[in-house]
Amino acid sequence: MLKSFFEKYSKPEPVPLTVDDFRLALAVLLVRVARADRDYSEEEKQHISELISGCFEIAKSEANELRLEAEELEERTQDSVQFTRIIKQKIPFDQREEILEILWEIVLSDGERSYGEDGFLRLITNLLGVTDRDSALARQRAMERMGKN
């Protein structure tokens, strides 16, 4: 147990991402929110790949590769700040709610909300500079789009 503790904290930090890595930054946040409840299912993985494919208009195979890369990076990175910073640099303020809608869709996809998922979304909402009210509206739109009114 002690060995795994030291291994976790002695891993080299990943190279910081650049603005060009917007797709990867969003994919990492999608993976992170899906893992927040400690139940990262195959269905969630496929849902993330579908969202990535649709958002960026790329082939499903390319979306799967991006998701796999995001999974690896998410495991190696402790904080979410660098990912939200990239999104803030790339996405105008008035469009950041759309990012939250996508993240809420992952939270809502399994039909259950956990404290971990809610807490993570509150953190991301704050880091993106969006209000809690706007996050709640983004959640409602995601629910409507998913037919979960």
PyMOL commands that set and color helices and strands:
alter all, ss='L'
color gray80, all
select helices_A, chain A and resi 2-10+19-35+42-56+60-76+81-90+93-109+115-127+132-146
alter helices_A, ss='H'
color red, helices_A
deselect
rebuild
show_as cartoon
